[in-house]
Amino acid sequence: MKKTILKTLVLLSLLAACATVGKPFDTTHVQDIRNGEQNKAQIEAWFGTPHQKVMPLQGSPLGCVERWQWTHAESVAGGKTTSKSLVVDFDAKGVVCDNGYSETAQ
């Protein structure tokens, strides 16, 4: 999953000046996500509607079957780029089975 986040961040950093991808999302509860504890409704209540939702997963060693992703990146003239990406995977019962968050500012 970390490779997926890295690929997303690399793509976002290649955006032209004054570009925006995704929409801002609240990161207050990022550290509160616990595998095996939260369900889809609670995650959506914390972070809002994901930028990408219902991406089916196959072959996850953790038994994850669905991925939601929140992404927000901005690039402004002068080269300043900021990006945030949150990925949450769910098992067949709709409970968090894996997650990752990345934030960069250049």
C-alpha positions as CSV (number, residue, x, y, z in Angstrom):
1,M,0.0,0.0,0.0
2,K,2.9,2.4,0.7
3,K,3.9,2.0,-3.0
4,T,0.4,3.1,-4.0
5,I,0.6,6.2,-1.8
6,L,4.1,7.0,-3.1
7,K,2.9,6.6,-6.7
8,T,0.0,8.9,-6.0
9,L,2.2,11.5,-4.5
10,V,4.7,11.4,-7.3
11,L,1.9,11.9,-9.8
12,L,0.5,14.8,-7.8
13,S,3.9,16.5,-7.6
14,L,4.2,16.5,-11.4
15,L,1.1,18.7,-11.8
16,A,1.5,22.0,-13.6
17,A,1.6,25.3,-11.7
18,C,-1.7,26.5,-10.1
19,A,-3.3,23.1,-10.3
20,T,-5.5,21.4,-7.7
21,V,-6.5,17.7,-7.4
22,G,-9.1,16.3,-5.1
23,K,-10.8,18.3,-2.4
24,P,-9.6,19.3,1.1
25,F,-10.4,16.8,3.9
26,D,-10.2,17.0,7.7
27,T,-7.2,15.1,9.0
28,T,-8.1,15.5,12.7
29,H,-8.8,11.7,13.1
30,V,-6.0,10.3,11.0
31,Q,-4.2,9.0,14.1
32,D,-7.5,7.6,15.5
33,I,-7.9,5.0,12.7
34,R,-7.4,1.5,14.1
35,N,-7.4,-1.7,12.0
36,G,-10.3,-3.9,13.1
37,E,-12.2,-1.1,14.9
38,Q,-13.9,1.5,12.6
39,N,-16.5,0.8,10.0
40,K,-17.2,2.6,6.7
41,A,-19.8,4.9,8.2
42,Q,-17.5,6.1,10.9
43,I,-14.6,6.7,8.5
44,E,-16.9,8.6,6.1
45,A,-18.2,10.7,9.1
46,W,-14.6,11.6,10.0
47,F,-13.2,12.4,6.6
48,G,-16.2,13.0,4.3
49,T,-16.8,11.4,0.9
50,P,-13.5,10.0,-0.5
51,H,-11.9,11.2,-3.7
52,Q,-12.0,7.6,-4.9
53,K,-14.4,5.1,-3.4
54,V,-15.1,1.4,-3.9
55,M,-11.9,0.4,-5.6
56,P,-12.1,-3.4,-5.4
57,L,-8.9,-5.2,-4.0
58,Q,-7.8,-8.7,-4.8
59,G,-5.2,-10.8,-3.2
60,S,-4.7,-8.6,-0.1
61,P,-2.7,-10.6,2.6
62,L,-4.8,-8.9,5.2
63,G,-8.1,-9.9,3.6
64,C,-8.9,-6.4,2.5
65,V,-11.5,-6.2,-0.4
66,E,-12.2,-2.5,-0.9
67,R,-10.2,0.7,-0.9
68,W,-11.2,4.3,-0.3
69,Q,-8.8,7.2,-1.0
70,W,-8.9,10.9,-0.1
71,T,-6.5,13.1,-2.0
72,H,-5.9,16.8,-2.0
73,A,-2.9,18.5,-3.7
74,E,-2.2,22.0,-4.7
75,S,0.6,23.4,-6.9
76,V,0.9,27.2,-7.2
77,A,3.1,29.4,-9.3
78,G,6.6,29.6,-7.9
79,G,6.8,25.8,-7.3
80,K,5.1,25.4,-3.9
81,T,3.3,22.1,-3.8
82,T,1.4,20.5,-0.9
83,S,-0.4,17.2,-0.9
84,K,-2.3,14.9,1.5
85,S,-3.3,11.4,0.8
86,L,-5.3,9.0,3.0
87,V,-5.9,5.4,2.0
88,V,-8.3,3.2,4.0
89,D,-8.9,-0.5,3.1
90,F,-11.9,-2.5,4.3
91,D,-12.6,-6.2,4.8
92,A,-15.7,-8.0,3.6
93,K,-17.6,-6.9,6.8
94,G,-16.8,-3.2,6.0
95,V,-14.3,-2.8,8.9
96,V,-10.9,-1.1,8.5
97,C,-8.2,-3.7,7.8
98,D,-5.4,-1.4,6.7
99,N,-4.7,2.3,6.3
100,G,-2.0,4.8,5.5
101,Y,-1.6,8.6,5.4
102,S,1.0,10.8,3.8
103,E,1.5,14.6,3.7
104,T,4.2,16.5,1.8
105,A,5.0,20.2,1.4
106,Q,7.7,21.3,-1.1
